[in-house]
Amino acid sequence: MTATPRPTVVVVGGGLAGLAAAIEAADHGWAVTLLESRARLGGATTSFTRAFEDGELTVDNGQHVFLRCCTAYREFLRRLGVEDQTTLQSRLDVPVMDPKTGVHARLRRDRLPAPLHLSRALLTYRLLSPWQRVRAVAAALALNFVRRSAPSSDTLTFGSWLSAHGQSDAAIERLFDVFTVATVNAPAAQVSLSLAAMVFQDGLLRHAGACDIGVSRIPLLQLHGDAASKVLIEQSGEIRLQARVRAITQLTDDRWRVDIDDASFEADAVVLAVPHDAAAELLPVGAIADPELLRGLDVSPIVNVHVVFDRAVLHEPFVGAVGSPVQFVFDRTGASGLSDGQYVAVSVSAADAWIDEPVANIRDVFMAELARVLPGVRDATVRDFFVTRERAATFRAVPGSAARRLPTTTRSPGLFLAGAWTDTGWPATMEGAVRSGLAAGRALESWRRTQVAFRSIRASRAENNRDPAQEASA
Ligand SMILES: Cc1cc2nc3c(=O)[nH]c(=O)nc-3n(C[C@H](O)[C@H](O)[C@H](O)COP(=O)(O)OP(=O)(O)OC[C@H]3O[C@@H](n4cnc5c(N)ncnc54)[C@H](O)[C@@H]3O)c2cc1C
């Protein structure tokens, strides 16, 4: 008896979406070839080493956090066997301060069920006046009822909705933007109401534990890229790094060719898991209705400012600041391999103002601000200072962006899309990327099953239609 050959798929792009798609496909029995243009897996979640004094520092390209409600991402970490390499708060606890006034506050959830779990945190939030706090609670309750999937929700900004619900500019900046900028990578004034409502409803308001914050204790490259590579190789997958895909061609209804500079790969199907601008260039003509719509999806930058001090200056895992370019500062010492002193990373989302700024200017501004946020900085010595910039960190989630995000399936049979920019309902996050990859892996498998069913129907029809006279003469 001959064994049925395994179906084959080429996954293009080794970010979280591609990795999730590749492993999902392999788990369904597909023979996977993963092509990644860079020298490492992990895409937007990666790490590098930097010479530091007599040794080296391991640096993530940008601080990444997840929430307890990121169920697909957390399940993916379990599949990779690395969930125990992350830390997840048992209860949301976000220290926030105003460097101008020195006032500190904490957004800490109570053990009460949703939506009461945050009411005490909001009513005691010292960065707003008592009246602003009451109005903020009322707006949060109303936000729970926004119909985020209604097309009209993607025509408004979250900021205009908040203003219409009694929120002052100060309340928006000092409370709502603390979450909006960090999760959607744009301030409320720019963000589509539908995506902001999704984040607040699923991430904060509807389930008490949803908002607890998690971080990796090891470099992102190890957490995602290295761990996924091990799983894929165990599944007999093939991984090609520094393999930039130049063209994707449909050969027949269920046969594809993917070209890199010095090789071609044929497969039954393709998952294209690259950023949206790269996808727009690689998608074969006719695969999607309107490539221009996709090209119109804009991007939003994130900058990280990294500082190594000779001593501890941050005495919590992280702290947020309002009214300051320092949005959040994280203690990165543990994951970096630093043995003494402290390494902190300032995560600056929606970083249009900083993305092209020279390092010297960034240093002047951020060191002065850090000294206000973390008073210990004034006495500390800086041992290293550097900046990482991700110009296209996420798509820009402005009104109208929902219509530009594409579904998993394309018009071309056997060609599927994945990526945090696809139509997952989530902002461009690790959760969104993993969800999109899983969706592509499942769509691939269900397409294969349909193909198999069609083939078997065609075979039995052919069998039934066979001419008995011819059979007798044969
Ligand atoms: C600095 C920063 C901080 C962030 N912080 C957070 C956070 O705190 N929490 C959170 O949830 N999310 C965060 N995000 C967003 C999150 O990292 C991304 O949404 C997610 O990782 C995107 O995954 P992806 O697989 O869709 O895309 P990508 O990671 O961009 O992967 C696409 C891959 O395709 C490859 N590729 C492109 N073109 C080709 C080609 N022609 N051939 C072969 N390969 C190709 C690329 O090299 C890349 O590896 C952050 C992003 C950045 C940049």
The ligand as an SDF file (V2000), in Angstrom:
LIG
                    3D

 53 58  0  0  0  0  0  0  0  0999 V2000
    8.5080   48.0410   18.8240 C   0  0  0  0  0  0  0  0  0  0  0  0
    7.2180   47.2810   18.8200 C   0  0  0  0  0  0  0  0  0  0  0  0
    6.5230   47.1380   20.0110 C   0  0  0  0  0  0  0  0  0  0  0  0
    5.3170   46.4300   20.0180 C   0  0  0  0  0  0  0  0  0  0  0  0
    4.6820   46.2380   21.2040 N   0  0  0  0  0  0  0  0  0  0  0  0
    3.6540   45.3640   21.2610 C   0  0  0  0  0  0  0  0  0  0  0  0
    3.1050   44.9940   22.5050 C   0  0  0  0  0  0  0  0  0  0  0  0
    3.5050   45.4790   23.5640 O   0  0  0  0  0  0  0  0  0  0  0  0
    2.0990   44.0820   22.5150 N   0  0  0  0  0  0  0  0  0  0  0  0
    1.6170   43.5180   21.3640 C   0  0  0  0  0  0  0  0  0  0  0  0
    0.7330   42.6490   21.4450 O   0  0  0  0  0  0  0  0  0  0  0  0
    2.1070   43.8830   20.1480 N   0  0  0  0  0  0  0  0  0  0  0  0
    3.1120   44.7740   20.0770 C   0  0  0  0  0  0  0  0  0  0  0  0
    3.6480   45.1130   18.8680 N   0  0  0  0  0  0  0  0  0  0  0  0
    3.0010   44.6160   17.6330 C   0  0  0  0  0  0  0  0  0  0  0  0
    3.3570   43.1640   17.3360 C   0  0  0  0  0  0  0  0  0  0  0  0
    4.7440   42.9590   17.5000 O   0  0  0  0  0  0  0  0  0  0  0  0
    2.9780   42.8720   15.8880 C   0  0  0  0  0  0  0  0  0  0  0  0
    1.6180   43.1990   15.6650 O   0  0  0  0  0  0  0  0  0  0  0  0
    3.1580   41.4120   15.4950 C   0  0  0  0  0  0  0  0  0  0  0  0
    4.3530   40.8820   16.0060 O   0  0  0  0  0  0  0  0  0  0  0  0
    3.1300   41.3250   13.9700 C   0  0  0  0  0  0  0  0  0  0  0  0
    3.3320   40.0000   13.5650 O   0  0  0  0  0  0  0  0  0  0  0  0
    3.1600   39.5960   12.0380 P   0  0  0  0  0  0  0  0  0  0  0  0
    3.6120   38.2050   11.9050 O   0  0  0  0  0  0  0  0  0  0  0  0
    1.7990   39.9510   11.5900 O   0  0  0  0  0  0  0  0  0  0  0  0
    4.1270   40.5700   11.2140 O   0  0  0  0  0  0  0  0  0  0  0  0
    5.6980   40.6980   11.2620 P   0  0  0  0  0  0  0  0  0  0  0  0
    6.1890   40.4470   12.6340 O   0  0  0  0  0  0  0  0  0  0  0  0
    6.0220   41.9890   10.6190 O   0  0  0  0  0  0  0  0  0  0  0  0
    6.2210   39.4940   10.3620 O   0  0  0  0  0  0  0  0  0  0  0  0
    6.2690   39.5470    8.9670 C   0  0  0  0  0  0  0  0  0  0  0  0
    7.5240   38.8240    8.5260 C   0  0  0  0  0  0  0  0  0  0  0  0
    7.5320   38.7520    7.1160 O   0  0  0  0  0  0  0  0  0  0  0  0
    8.8740   38.9020    6.6820 C   0  0  0  0  0  0  0  0  0  0  0  0
    8.8410   39.2970    5.2740 N   0  0  0  0  0  0  0  0  0  0  0  0
    8.4640   40.4850    4.7390 C   0  0  0  0  0  0  0  0  0  0  0  0
    8.5590   40.4570    3.4040 N   0  0  0  0  0  0  0  0  0  0  0  0
    8.9990   39.2250    3.0800 C   0  0  0  0  0  0  0  0  0  0  0  0
    9.3000   38.5780    1.8550 C   0  0  0  0  0  0  0  0  0  0  0  0
    9.1630   39.1920    0.6580 N   0  0  0  0  0  0  0  0  0  0  0  0
    9.7570   37.2870    1.8750 N   0  0  0  0  0  0  0  0  0  0  0  0
    9.8990   36.6270    3.0520 C   0  0  0  0  0  0  0  0  0  0  0  0
    9.6370   37.1990    4.2510 N   0  0  0  0  0  0  0  0  0  0  0  0
    9.1870   38.4800    4.2660 C   0  0  0  0  0  0  0  0  0  0  0  0
    9.4130   39.9570    7.6210 C   0  0  0  0  0  0  0  0  0  0  0  0
   10.8400   39.9490    7.6350 O   0  0  0  0  0  0  0  0  0  0  0  0
    8.8020   39.5320    8.9370 C   0  0  0  0  0  0  0  0  0  0  0  0
    9.6190   38.6440    9.6520 O   0  0  0  0  0  0  0  0  0  0  0  0
    4.8150   45.8680   18.8130 C   0  0  0  0  0  0  0  0  0  0  0  0
    5.5090   46.0360   17.6190 C   0  0  0  0  0  0  0  0  0  0  0  0
    6.7060   46.7210   17.6160 C   0  0  0  0  0  0  0  0  0  0  0  0
    7.4540   46.8560   16.3340 C   0  0  0  0  0  0  0  0  0  0  0  0
  1  2  1  0
  2  3  1  0
  2 52  2  0
  3  4  2  0
  4  5  1  0
  4 50  1  0
  5  6  2  0
  6  7  1  0
  6 13  1  0
  7  8  2  0
  7  9  1  0
  9 10  1  0
 10 11  2  0
 10 12  1  0
 12 13  2  0
 13 14  1  0
 14 15  1  0
 14 50  1  0
 15 16  1  0
 16 17  1  0
 16 18  1  0
 18 19  1  0
 18 20  1  0
 20 21  1  0
 20 22  1  0
 22 23  1  0
 23 24  1  0
 24 25  2  0
 24 26  1  0
 24 27  1  0
 27 28  1  0
 28 29  2  0
 28 30  1  0
 28 31  1  0
 31 32  1  0
 32 33  1  0
 33 34  1  0
 33 48  1  0
 34 35  1  0
 35 36  1  0
 35 46  1  0
 36 37  1  0
 36 45  1  0
 37 38  2  0
 38 39  1  0
 39 40  1  0
 39 45  2  0
 40 41  1  0
 40 42  2  0
 42 43  1  0
 43 44  2  0
 44 45  1  0
 46 47  1  0
 46 48  1  0
 48 49  1  0
 50 51  2  0
 51 52  1  0
 52 53  1  0
M  END
$$$$
